[in-house]
Amino acid sequence: MIDFAMRHAFADFPLDIAFRADVRTLALFGDSGAGKTSVLNAIAGLLEPQNGRVVLDDRVLFDRAAGIDVPVTERRIGYVFQDGRLFPHLDVRANLLYGARSRRGQAAGFDAIVALLELAPLLARPPTTLSGGERQRVAIGRALLAAPRALLLDEPLTGLHAEARRQVLDYLRRLKRELGVFTVLVTHHADEVAALADEVVLLAAGQVAGRLAHDAFVARFVPAAQPA
């Protein structure tokens, strides 16, 4: 469950966004500049809203009025950025273990994530030798190995070619089925929302423009398949 509200004025762009959801995967959908990434940053603690409140599974992470601001390192948020942001000086194994550093000694968790994302053949390789899809799989694994309360995905398929995009989307579906981690997906691609989200918050110009259940979103935003 997430209960989110923020008001924040950037130099030329005010945000006033509030929503509450109790689903496994929530999507924030809208054009670039709608405020989607700012919401993720506020959940993760990378942006301190001028006013607002962030509650995740009944734990208050931020409350301006009450003076609560839980440090980033204590929020247990897994964040996958659009560009993966792997550590270039570490191989894949070390990148993954960085995510698991707070769970030292729990090799079973490491092995399970490696198996789920099929990362075993990549463990000794540096990030510079990986394809875009492989880098995103490693970034997802690193985030999951932090045992997060919530997984934040910021345009995780942007920039990938069609086959890599399809493969990473398949892995994300598998993670949803097998792990059930609460996930917030940011995207402007309707097919990604249709494949992963249970509920959708529509954002436009820094405000909530609507809320849709999965089927209503698909009916509105995903074109019907053309007859053969």
VOFIVEX-403148 format. One record per atom (N, C-alpha, C): z, y, x; atom name; residue number from 1. Coordinates in pm, whole numbers, plus 50000, padded with zeros to 5 digits. Each point is the difference from the previous one (the first is absolute). Layout:
# VOFIVEX-403148
(rec (Z,Y,X),CA,NUM),
...
//
This chain:
# VOFIVEX-403148
(rec (50000,49881,50084),N,1),
(rec (50000,50119,49916),CA,1),
(rec (50000,50124,50087),C,1),
(rec (49918,50096,49964),N,2),
(rec (50001,50128,50069),CA,2),
(rec (50010,50112,49898),C,2),
(rec (50082,50099,50033),N,3),
(rec (50015,50121,49921),CA,3),
(rec (49974,50116,50095),C,3),
(rec (49889,50070,49980),N,4),
(rec (49953,50097,50099),CA,4),
(rec (49975,50135,49935),C,4),
(rec (50046,50106,50065),N,5),
(rec (49969,50135,49956),CA,5),
(rec (50000,50090,50122),C,5),
(rec (49899,50084,50012),N,6),
(rec (49998,50097,50110),CA,6),
(rec (49927,50126,49958),C,6),
(rec (50052,50111,50050),N,7),
(rec (49930,50127,49996),CA,7),
(rec (49996,50053,50143),C,7),
(rec (49881,50033,50043),N,8),
(rec (49985,50045,50139),CA,8),
(rec (49878,50091,50007),C,8),
(rec (50019,50116,50060),N,9),
(rec (49890,50095,50012),CA,9),
(rec (49953,50005,50145),C,9),
(rec (49880,49945,50024),N,10),
(rec (49935,50021,50128),CA,10),
(rec (49941,50142,50000),C,10),
(rec (49939,50040,50110),N,11),
(rec (49950,50137,50013),CA,11),
(rec (49908,50039,49884),C,11),
(rec (49910,49908,49962),N,12),
(rec (49905,50034,49894),CA,12),
(rec (49987,49889,49896),C,12),
(rec (50105,49916,49988),N,13),
(rec (49987,49884,49912),CA,13),
(rec (50138,49959,49948),C,13),
(rec (50034,50034,49876),N,14),
(rec (50129,49959,49945),CA,14),
(rec (49994,49859,49941),C,14),
(rec (50106,49924,50022),N,15),
(rec (50012,49867,49941),CA,15),
(rec (50113,50001,49898),C,15),
(rec (49978,49937,49887),N,16),
(rec (50103,49982,49898),CA,16),
(rec (49972,49865,49935),C,16),
(rec (50061,49896,50057),N,17),
(rec (49966,49862,49963),CA,17),
(rec (50128,49924,49966),C,17),
(rec (49998,49930,49887),N,18),
(rec (50114,49917,49961),CA,18),
(rec (49949,49877,49925),C,18),
(rec (50061,49886,50030),N,19),
(rec (49966,49877,49929),CA,19),
(rec (50112,49899,50021),C,19),
(rec (50001,49901,49914),N,20),
(rec (50096,49888,50010),CA,20),
(rec (49922,49873,49972),C,20),
(rec (50025,49894,50076),N,21),
(rec (49926,49875,49980),CA,21),
(rec (50088,49882,50036),C,21),
(rec (49979,49891,49928),N,22),
(rec (50070,49875,50027),CA,22),
(rec (49899,49886,49996),C,22),
(rec (49912,50000,50100),N,23),
(rec (49893,49899,50011),CA,23),
(rec (49996,49953,50145),C,23),
(rec (49922,49893,50024),N,24),
(rec (49991,49949,50136),CA,24),
(rec (49911,50088,50088),C,24),
(rec (49885,50044,49947),N,25),
(rec (49908,50084,50077),CA,25),
(rec (49960,50121,49917),C,25),
(rec (50032,50118,50052),N,26),
(rec (49967,50126,49937),CA,26),
(rec (49890,50068,50082),C,26),
(rec (49897,50048,49934),N,27),
(rec (49893,50073,50069),CA,27),
(rec (50009,50148,49967),C,27),
(rec (49977,50082,50103),N,28),
(rec (49981,50144,49982),CA,28),
(rec (49852,50025,50020),C,28),
(rec (49933,50043,49896),N,29),
(rec (49855,50009,50000),CA,29),
(rec (49956,50143,49977),C,29),
(rec (49907,50046,50082),N,30),
(rec (49948,50135,49983),CA,30),
(rec (49913,50038,50117),C,30),
(rec (49933,50112,49987),N,31),
(rec (49911,50047,50106),CA,31),
(rec (50080,50044,50122),C,31),
(rec (49932,50016,50113),N,32),
(rec (50063,50053,50120),CA,32),
(rec (50058,50137,49969),C,32),
(rec (50121,50024,50051),N,33),
(rec (50066,50127,49975),CA,33),
(rec (50082,50005,49873),C,33),
(rec (50014,49886,49931),N,34),
(rec (50075,49999,49875),CA,34),
(rec (50152,49997,50023),C,34),
(rec (50042,49965,50122),N,35),
(rec (50142,49992,50029),CA,35),
(rec (50052,49859,50021),C,35),
(rec (49911,49902,50006),N,36),
(rec (50040,49859,50007),CA,36),
(rec (50079,49970,50127),C,36),
(rec (49948,50039,50115),N,37),
(rec (50067,49970,50127),CA,37),
(rec (50132,50075,50011),C,37),
(rec (50007,50119,49944),N,38),
(rec (50127,50075,50003),CA,38),
(rec (50110,49925,49926),C,38),
(rec (49963,49931,49892),N,39),
(rec (50098,49918,49928),CA,39),
(rec (50050,49888,50090),C,39),
(rec (49909,49929,50066),N,40),
(rec (50041,49894,50091),CA,40),
(rec (50091,50053,50110),C,40),
(rec (49964,50114,50057),N,41),
(rec (50080,50058,50108),CA,41),
(rec (50140,50037,49952),C,41),
(rec (50011,50046,49876),N,42),
(rec (50131,50032,49946),CA,42),
(rec (50083,49874,49978),C,42),
(rec (49938,49892,49955),N,43),
(rec (50072,49873,49983),CA,43),
(rec (50050,49949,50135),C,43),
(rec (49913,50008,50100),N,44),
(rec (50034,49949,50134),CA,44),
(rec (50098,50088,50074),C,44),
(rec (50014,50126,49959),N,45),
(rec (50088,50092,50071),CA,45),
(rec (49929,50083,50104),C,45),
(rec (49867,49995,50002),N,46),
(rec (49923,50079,50096),CA,46),
(rec (49975,50141,49950),C,46),
(rec (50022,50025,49872),N,47),
(rec (49989,50132,49940),CA,47),
(rec (50126,50025,49919),C,47),
(rec (50066,50110,50026),N,48),
(rec (50120,50037,49926),CA,48),
(rec (49962,50098,49890),C,48),
(rec (49998,49956,49875),N,49),
(rec (49960,50090,49892),CA,49),
(rec (50096,50118,49985),C,49),
(rec (49947,50112,49958),N,50),
(rec (50085,50116,49977),CA,50),
(rec (50093,49978,49881),C,50),
(rec (49954,49923,49904),N,51),
(rec (50084,49958,49887),CA,51),
(rec (49956,49860,49960),C,51),
(rec (50097,49920,49955),N,52),
(rec (49960,49869,49951),CA,52),
(rec (50104,49892,50022),C,52),
(rec (49958,49877,49964),N,53),
(rec (50089,49884,50005),CA,53),
(rec (49914,49876,50016),C,53),
(rec (50041,49908,50089),N,54),
(rec (49931,49873,50021),CA,54),
(rec (50103,49888,49991),C,54),
(rec (49981,49912,49902),N,55),
(rec (50090,49886,49982),CA,55),
(rec (49917,49874,50005),C,55),
(rec (50042,49905,50082),N,56),
(rec (49929,49873,50014),CA,56),
(rec (50099,49887,49977),C,56),
(rec (49974,49920,49897),N,57),
(rec (50090,49889,49965),CA,57),
(rec (50145,50046,49992),C,57),
(rec (50022,50109,49929),N,58),
(rec (50134,50055,49975),CA,58),
(rec (50067,50060,50123),C,58),
(rec (49929,50006,50113),N,59),
(rec (50056,50067,50118),CA,59),
(rec (49936,50138,50011),C,59),
(rec (50082,50102,50006),N,60),
(rec (49949,50136,50013),CA,60),
(rec (49963,50024,50147),C,60),
(rec (49871,50023,50023),N,61),
(rec (49954,50029,50135),CA,61),
(rec (49996,50150,50028),C,61),
(rec (49978,50077,49894),N,62),
(rec (49995,50144,50016),CA,62),
(rec (50041,50066,49870),C,62),
(rec (50086,50101,50011),N,63),
(rec (50038,50079,49884),CA,63),
(rec (50036,50139,50052),C,63),
(rec (49910,50093,49980),N,64),
(rec (50022,50136,50052),CA,64),
(rec (50126,50061,49944),C,64),
(rec (50021,49986,49869),N,65),
(rec (50116,50064,49936),CA,65),
(rec (50131,49942,50051),C,65),
(rec (50000,49869,50027),N,66),
(rec (50123,49934,50047),CA,66),
(rec (50016,50002,50151),C,66),
(rec (49898,50048,50071),N,67),
(rec (50008,50006,50146),CA,67),
(rec (49982,49865,50067),C,67),
(rec (49929,49908,49934),N,68),
(rec (49978,49866,50056),CA,68),
(rec (49861,49992,50062),C,68),
(rec (49993,49955,50125),N,69),
(rec (49871,49979,50067),CA,69),
(rec (50018,49886,50099),C,69),
(rec (49974,49877,49955),N,70),
(rec (50018,49882,50084),CA,70),
(rec (49899,50004,50114),C,70),
(rec (50044,49979,50125),N,71),
(rec (49908,50003,50114),CA,71),
(rec (49887,49899,49986),C,71),
(rec (49886,50032,50058),N,72),
(rec (49883,49912,49994),CA,72),
(rec (50035,49858,50042),C,72),
(rec (50075,49987,50108),N,73),
(rec (50030,49868,50056),CA,73),
(rec (50091,49916,49912),C,73),
(rec (50065,50063,49900),N,74),
(rec (50091,49927,49913),CA,74),
(rec (49943,49977,49861),C,74),
(rec (49877,50045,49976),N,75),
(rec (49943,49986,49865),CA,75),
(rec (49937,49864,49976),C,75),
(rec (49968,49927,50106),N,76),
(rec (49934,49869,49990),CA,76),
(rec (49870,50011,49920),C,76),
(rec (49912,50086,50049),N,77),
(rec (49869,50020,49941),CA,77),
(rec (49895,49950,50099),C,77),
(rec (49910,49915,49955),N,78),
(rec (49886,49959,50082),CA,78),
(rec (49881,50088,49966),C,78),
(rec (49942,50065,50100),N,79),
(rec (49894,50098,49977),CA,79),
(rec (49876,49957,50077),C,79),
(rec (49890,49979,49929),N,80),
(rec (49872,49968,50063),CA,80),
(rec (49909,50120,49982),C,80),
(rec (49966,50063,50112),N,81),
(rec (49918,50120,49997),CA,81),
(rec (49852,49963,49994),C,81),
(rec (49920,50099,49964),N,82),
(rec (49857,49977,49988),CA,82),
(rec (49938,49948,50129),C,82),
(rec (50048,50048,50114),N,83),
(rec (49942,49960,50129),CA,83),
(rec (50081,49893,50071),C,83),
(rec (50095,49938,49932),N,84),
(rec (50079,49892,50058),CA,84),
(rec (50109,50045,50095),C,84),
(rec (49967,50087,50095),N,85),
(rec (50097,50056,50095),CA,85),
(rec (50074,49892,50078),C,85),
(rec (49927,49905,50053),N,86),
(rec (50060,49900,50088),CA,86),
(rec (50029,50064,50136),C,86),
(rec (50097,49943,50071),N,87),
(rec (50032,50049,50134),CA,87),
(rec (49897,49946,50098),C,87),
(rec (49920,50085,50062),N,88),
(rec (49889,49951,50083),CA,88),
(rec (50044,49928,50126),C,88),
(rec (50122,50028,50048),N,89),
(rec (50047,49938,50125),CA,89),
(rec (50068,49865,49975),C,89),
(rec (50010,49958,49873),N,90),
(rec (50062,49872,49967),CA,90),
(rec (49896,49907,49941),C,90),
(rec (50013,49870,50030),N,91),
(rec (49910,49905,49937),CA,91),
(rec (50043,49978,49855),C,91),
(rec (49925,49918,49928),N,92),
(rec (50027,49980,49858),CA,92),
(rec (50140,49943,49978),C,92),
(rec (50039,49902,50080),N,93),
(rec (50134,49942,49985),CA,93),
(rec (50108,50107,50013),C,93),
(rec (49988,50084,50101),N,94),
(rec (50101,50103,50023),CA,94),
(rec (49998,50105,49890),C,94),
(rec (49881,50033,49947),N,95),
(rec (49994,50091,49887),CA,95),
(rec (50074,49942,49880),C,95),
(rec (49980,49872,49973),N,96),
(rec (50068,49937,49889),CA,96),
(rec (50151,49994,50022),C,96),
(rec (50040,49966,50120),N,97),
(rec (50143,49990,50030),CA,97),
(rec (50069,50135,49994),C,97),
(rec (49924,50107,50021),N,98),
(rec (50059,50133,49982),CA,98),
(rec (50047,50016,49855),C,98),
(rec (49920,49949,49906),N,99),
(rec (50041,50005,49861),CA,99),
(rec (50122,49915,49972),C,99),
(rec (50013,49890,50073),N,100),
(rec (50111,49906,49977),CA,100),
(rec (50121,50030,50087),C,100),
(rec (50003,50113,50070),N,101),
(rec (50106,50024,50097),CA,101),
(rec (50139,50002,49937),C,101),
(rec (50009,50038,49873),N,102),
(rec (50130,50001,49932),CA,102),
(rec (50037,49862,49947),C,102),
(rec (49908,49903,50015),N,103),
(rec (50026,49864,49952),CA,103),
(rec (49991,49903,50117),C,103),
(rec (50045,50042,50116),N,104),
(rec (49990,49920,50121),CA,104),
(rec (50060,49861,49979),C,104),
(rec (49928,49901,50044),N,105),
(rec (50048,49863,49987),CA,105),
(rec (49950,49929,49876),C,105),
(rec (49934,50074,49910),N,106),
(rec (49949,49938,49878),CA,106),
(rec (49854,49961,50019),C,106),
(rec (49976,49902,50087),N,107),
(rec (49863,49960,50032),CA,107),
(rec (49927,49946,49879),C,107),
(rec (50074,49943,49904),N,108),
(rec (49934,49945,49882),CA,108),
(rec (49926,50108,49924),C,108),
(rec (50060,50118,49991),N,109),
(rec (49933,50110,49934),CA,109),
(rec (49874,50040,50072),C,109),
(rec (50005,50003,50132),N,110),
(rec (49884,50033,50081),CA,110),
(rec (49890,49898,49978),C,110),
(rec (50034,49874,50009),N,111),
(rec (49900,49894,49986),CA,111),
(rec (49936,50000,49860),C,111),
(rec (50081,50028,49899),N,112),
(rec (49947,50000,49864),CA,112),
(rec (49899,50112,49979),C,112),
(rec (50030,50117,50052),N,113),
(rec (49908,50114,49985),CA,113),
(rec (49872,49975,50081),C,113),
(rec (50015,49948,50120),N,114),
(rec (49882,49968,50082),CA,114),
(rec (49911,49901,49928),C,114),
(rec (50061,49899,49938),N,115),
(rec (49921,49900,49928),CA,115),
(rec (49935,50060,49876),C,115),
(rec (50075,50080,49927),N,116),
(rec (49949,50057,49875),CA,116),
(rec (49880,50090,50024),C,116),
(rec (50004,50076,50110),N,117),
(rec (49891,50093,50032),CA,117),
(rec (49900,49941,50100),C,117),
(rec (50022,49874,50039),N,118),
(rec (49911,49929,50092),CA,118),
(rec (49978,50080,50129),C,118),
(rec (50114,50035,50062),N,119),
(rec (49997,50082,50121),CA,119),
(rec (50017,49921,50129),C,119),
(rec (50025,49870,49992),N,120),
(rec (50028,49922,50121),CA,120),
(rec (49893,50014,50108),C,120),
(rec (49871,50000,49966),N,121),
(rec (49898,50011,50106),CA,121),
(rec (49998,50138,50068),C,121),
(rec (50069,50097,49941),N,122),
(rec (49994,50137,50052),CA,122),
(rec (50122,50039,50083),C,122),
(rec (50102,49916,50007),N,123),
(rec (50130,50042,50051),CA,123),
(rec (49997,50054,50143),C,123),
(rec (49914,49948,50086),N,124),
(rec (49998,50042,50140),CA,124),
(rec (49903,50116,50025),C,124),
(rec (49932,50047,49898),N,125),
(rec (49895,50100,50020),CA,125),
(rec (50054,50143,49987),C,125),
(rec (49948,50093,50078),N,126),
(rec (50035,50141,49983),CA,126),
(rec (49927,50058,49880),C,126),
(rec (50057,50104,49936),N,127),
(rec (49938,50057,49881),CA,127),
(rec (49858,50050,50022),C,127),
(rec (49967,50041,50122),N,128),
(rec (49867,50055,50027),CA,128),
(rec (49889,49896,49984),C,128),
(rec (50036,49872,49999),N,129),
(rec (49899,49895,49986),CA,129),
(rec (49986,49951,49856),C,129),
(rec (50077,50057,49908),N,130),
(rec (50000,49953,49862),CA,130),
(rec (49900,50077,49915),C,130),
(rec (49947,49933,49900),N,131),
(rec (49917,50068,49900),CA,131),
(rec (50090,50084,49909),C,131),
(rec (49939,50085,49918),N,132),
(rec (50078,50082,49908),CA,132),
(rec (50082,49917,49903),C,132),
(rec (49941,49894,49947),N,133),
(rec (50073,49914,49908),CA,133),
(rec (50115,49928,50068),C,133),
(rec (49980,49955,50124),N,134),
(rec (50107,49934,50074),CA,134),
(rec (50114,50096,50028),C,134),
(rec (49967,50123,50036),N,135),
(rec (50106,50099,50026),CA,135),
(rec (50084,50024,49875),C,135),
(rec (49935,50007,49884),N,136),
(rec (50076,50024,49878),CA,136),
(rec (50088,49880,49965),C,136),
(rec (49952,49879,50025),N,137),
(rec (50084,49882,49976),CA,137),
(rec (50123,50003,50090),C,137),
(rec (49984,50039,50125),N,138),
(rec (50115,50010,50091),CA,138),
(rec (50096,50108,49952),C,138),
(rec (49945,50114,49958),N,139),
(rec (50085,50109,49952),CA,139),
(rec (50079,49957,49876),C,139),
(rec (49936,49926,49911),N,140),
(rec (50069,49949,49882),CA,140),
(rec (50111,49902,50042),C,140),
(rec (49969,49911,50093),N,141),
(rec (50100,49906,50048),CA,141),
(rec (50118,50069,50063),C,141),
(rec (49974,50102,50082),N,142),
(rec (50109,50075,50065),CA,142),
(rec (50090,50064,49895),C,142),
(rec (49939,50059,49896),N,143),
(rec (50079,50064,49895),CA,143),
(rec (50085,49898,49925),C,143),
(rec (49943,49882,49972),N,144),
(rec (50074,49898,49925),CA,144),
(rec (50114,49941,50081),C,144),
(rec (49984,49993,50132),N,145),
(rec (50104,49941,50084),CA,145),
(rec (50123,50089,50013),C,145),
(rec (49993,50121,49949),N,146),
(rec (50118,50085,49993),CA,146),
(rec (50085,49969,49877),C,146),
(rec (49961,49896,49925),N,147),
(rec (50071,49961,49876),CA,147),
(rec (50018,50119,49908),C,147),
(rec (49891,50064,49960),N,148),
(rec (50012,50126,49925),CA,148),
(rec (50041,49981,49855),C,148),
(rec (50069,50101,49947),N,149),
(rec (50023,50007,49856),CA,149),
(rec (49872,50038,49928),C,149),
(rec (49915,50076,50070),N,150),
(rec (49873,50042,49940),CA,150),
(rec (49895,50005,50109),C,150),
(rec (49878,49963,49962),N,151),
(rec (49885,50005,50089),CA,151),
(rec (49908,50111,49952),C,151),
(rec (49972,50097,50087),N,152),
(rec (49913,50112,49967),CA,152),
(rec (49866,49980,50068),C,152),
(rec (49893,50004,49923),N,153),
(rec (49865,49978,50052),CA,153),
(rec (49918,50126,49975),C,153),
(rec (49966,50071,50107),N,154),
(rec (49926,50125,49988),CA,154),
(rec (49852,49977,50032),C,154),
(rec (49919,49984,49897),N,155),
(rec (49856,49977,50016),CA,155),
(rec (49974,49889,50104),C,155),
(rec (50058,49881,49983),N,156),
(rec (49995,49897,50105),CA,156),
(rec (49862,49943,50026),C,156),
(rec (49905,50021,49909),N,157),
(rec (49867,49941,50017),CA,157),
(rec (49894,50104,50037),C,157),
(rec (50039,50125,50009),N,158),
(rec (49904,50106,50031),CA,158),
(rec (49946,49982,50142),C,158),
(rec (49869,50014,50014),N,159),
(rec (49937,49989,50131),CA,159),
(rec (49959,49860,50040),C,159),
(rec (50036,49901,49919),N,160),
(rec (49961,49862,50032),CA,160),
(rec (49863,49971,49940),C,160),
(rec (49922,49917,50072),N,161),
(rec (49873,49959,49941),CA,161),
(rec (50025,49903,49885),C,161),
(rec (49898,49974,49920),N,162),
(rec (50017,49929,49873),CA,162),
(rec (50070,49865,50014),C,162),
(rec (49961,49921,50100),N,163),
(rec (50059,49867,50016),CA,163),
(rec (50146,50009,50043),C,163),
(rec (50031,50090,50095),N,164),
(rec (50138,50017,50044),CA,164),
(rec (50086,50051,49885),C,164),
(rec (49945,50091,49922),N,165),
(rec (50073,50054,49884),CA,165),
(rec (50034,49887,49902),C,165),
(rec (49902,49913,49972),N,166),
(rec (50023,49889,49909),CA,166),
(rec (50108,49907,50055),C,166),
(rec (49997,49973,50132),N,167),
(rec (50097,49909,50059),CA,167),
(rec (50141,50057,49993),C,167),
(rec (50017,50127,50037),N,168),
(rec (50133,50060,49996),CA,168),
(rec (50053,50006,49857),C,168),
(rec (49912,50029,49905),N,169),
(rec (50040,50001,49860),CA,169),
(rec (50049,49862,49956),C,169),
(rec (49933,49895,50046),N,170),
(rec (50044,49863,49970),CA,170),
(rec (50139,49973,50056),C,170),
(rec (50026,50047,50123),N,171),
(rec (50133,49982,50058),CA,171),
(rec (50106,50076,49921),C,171),
(rec (49968,50120,49955),N,172),
(rec (50096,50077,49921),CA,172),
(rec (50030,49932,49868),C,172),
(rec (49899,49939,49938),N,173),
(rec (50025,49922,49878),CA,173),
(rec (50096,49884,50030),C,173),
(rec (49977,49934,50112),N,174),
(rec (50084,49886,50037),CA,174),
(rec (50144,50045,50023),C,174),
(rec (50018,50114,50067),N,175),
(rec (50135,50051,50024),CA,175),
(rec (50070,50032,49869),C,175),
(rec (49926,50056,49906),N,176),
(rec (50061,50031,49870),CA,176),
(rec (50047,49873,49931),C,176),
(rec (49917,49895,50003),N,177),
(rec (50037,49874,49935),CA,177),
(rec (50120,49934,50068),C,177),
(rec (50000,49997,50132),N,178),
(rec (50095,49915,50071),CA,178),
(rec (50127,50071,50044),C,178),
(rec (49995,50133,50019),N,179),
(rec (50119,50071,50048),CA,179),
(rec (50064,50086,49892),C,179),
(rec (49918,50063,49917),N,180),
(rec (50055,50079,49891),CA,180),
(rec (50072,50126,50043),C,180),
(rec (49969,50054,50117),N,181),
(rec (50063,50125,50044),CA,181),
(rec (49949,50115,49914),C,181),
(rec (50091,50085,49956),N,182),
(rec (49958,50118,49924),CA,182),
(rec (49906,50083,50087),C,182),
(rec (49883,50034,49945),N,183),
(rec (49897,50066,50077),CA,183),
(rec (49948,50123,49928),C,183),
(rec (49980,50107,50076),N,184),
(rec (49934,50119,49948),CA,184),
(rec (49868,50014,50076),C,184),
(rec (49892,49992,49927),N,185),
(rec (49866,50008,50057),CA,185),
(rec (49940,50136,49970),C,185),
(rec (49954,50068,50105),N,186),
(rec (49927,50126,49985),CA,186),
(rec (49852,49973,50026),C,186),
(rec (49915,50040,49906),N,187),
(rec (49857,49980,50017),CA,187),
(rec (49923,50090,49905),C,187),
(rec (49872,50022,50032),N,188),
(rec (49911,50066,49905),CA,188),
(rec (49887,49906,49960),C,188),
(rec (50020,49868,50028),N,189),
(rec (49901,49899,49964),CA,189),
(rec (50051,49919,49881),C,189),
(rec (49930,50007,49888),N,190),
(rec (50045,49934,49879),CA,190),
(rec (50006,49849,50013),C,190),
(rec (49909,49940,50079),N,191),
(rec (50001,49854,50011),CA,191),
(rec (50125,49950,50071),C,191),
(rec (50054,50077,50095),N,192),
(rec (50124,49961,50067),CA,192),
(rec (50117,50002,49903),C,192),
(rec (50004,50103,49917),N,193),
(rec (50104,50008,49897),CA,193),
(rec (49990,49881,49905),C,193),
(rec (49878,49970,49956),N,194),
(rec (49980,49890,49907),CA,194),
(rec (50043,49867,50059),C,194),
(rec (49982,49982,50132),N,195),
(rec (50032,49874,50064),CA,195),
(rec (50150,49982,50024),C,195),
(rec (50075,50110,50014),N,196),
(rec (50137,49988,50049),CA,196),
(rec (50108,50056,49908),C,196),
(rec (49970,50104,49926),N,197),
(rec (50106,50076,49933),CA,197),
(rec (50037,49945,49863),C,197),
(rec (50128,50011,49968),N,198),
(rec (50048,49968,49866),CA,198),
(rec (50004,50125,49911),C,198),
(rec (50018,50114,50064),N,199),
(rec (50009,50126,49928),CA,199),
(rec (49945,50109,50090),C,199),
(rec (49949,50107,49940),N,200),
(rec (49933,50105,50076),CA,200),
(rec (50051,50138,49959),C,200),
(rec (50032,50081,50100),N,201),
(rec (50030,50141,49978),CA,201),
(rec (49878,50079,50046),C,201),
(rec (49941,50075,49908),N,202),
(rec (49883,50082,50032),CA,202),
(rec (50049,50135,50050),C,202),
(rec (49952,50040,50119),N,203),
(rec (50037,50129,50057),CA,203),
(rec (49878,50090,50011),C,203),
(rec (50020,50128,49973),N,204),
(rec (49893,50099,50014),CA,204),
(rec (50064,50134,50031),C,204),
(rec (49953,50062,50109),N,205),
(rec (50044,50135,50038),CA,205),
(rec (50152,50012,50006),C,205),
(rec (50065,49897,50056),N,206),
(rec (50143,50007,50022),CA,206),
(rec (50086,49974,49879),C,206),
(rec (49942,49944,49894),N,207),
(rec (50077,49971,49880),CA,207),
(rec (49962,49864,49943),C,207),
(rec (50088,49945,49917),N,208),
(rec (49970,49875,49931),CA,208),
(rec (49905,50031,49884),C,208),
(rec (49884,49936,50003),N,209),
(rec (49899,50023,49896),CA,209),
(rec (50002,49891,49894),C,209),
(rec (50080,49893,50023),N,210),
(rec (50005,49893,49901),CA,210),
(rec (50063,49875,50058),C,210),
(rec (50033,49906,49913),N,211),
(rec (50053,49869,50038),CA,211),
(rec (49922,49896,49924),C,211),
(rec (49960,49892,50068),N,212),
(rec (49923,49895,49936),CA,212),
(rec (50050,49863,50045),C,212),
(rec (50007,49907,49906),N,213),
(rec (50019,49859,50035),CA,213),
(rec (49870,49948,50062),C,213),
(rec (50008,49884,50065),N,214),
(rec (49885,49945,50072),CA,214),
(rec (49876,49990,49911),C,214),
(rec (50014,49937,49885),N,215),
(rec (49881,49976,49917),CA,215),
(rec (49939,50130,49949),C,215),
(rec (50083,50097,49967),N,216),
(rec (49949,50129,49955),CA,216),
(rec (49927,50072,50111),C,216),
(rec (50052,49988,50123),N,217),
(rec (49932,50061,50115),CA,217),
(rec (49863,49937,50020),C,217),
(rec (49995,49868,49998),N,218),
(rec (49873,49930,50021),CA,218),
(rec (49899,50042,49894),C,218),
(rec (50042,50006,49875),N,219),
(rec (49909,50038,49893),CA,219),
(rec (49946,50141,50018),C,219),
(rec (50080,50087,50058),N,220),
(rec (49959,50140,50014),CA,220),
(rec (49922,50028,50128),C,220),
(rec (50036,49933,50111),N,221),
(rec (49949,50040,50129),CA,221),
(rec (49909,49898,50068),C,221),
(rec (50002,49873,49957),N,222),
(rec (49921,49898,50067),CA,222),
(rec (49879,49967,49914),C,222),
(rec (49880,50028,50049),N,223),
(rec (49881,49973,49919),CA,223),
(rec (49988,49853,49964),C,223),
(rec (49956,49973,49881),N,224),
(rec (49978,49862,49957),CA,224),
(rec (49887,49940,50082),C,224),
(rec (50012,49871,50029),N,225),
(rec (49896,49931,50077),CA,225),
(rec (49869,50002,49922),C,225),
(rec (49893,50024,50073),N,226),
(rec (49869,50000,49937),CA,226),
(rec (49957,49858,49967),C,226),
(rec (49935,49977,49885),N,227),
(rec (49955,49865,49967),CA,227),
(rec (49894,49952,50097),C,227),
(rec (50001,49872,50027),N,228),
(rec (49903,49943,50095),CA,228),
(rec (49860,50005,49942),C,228),
//
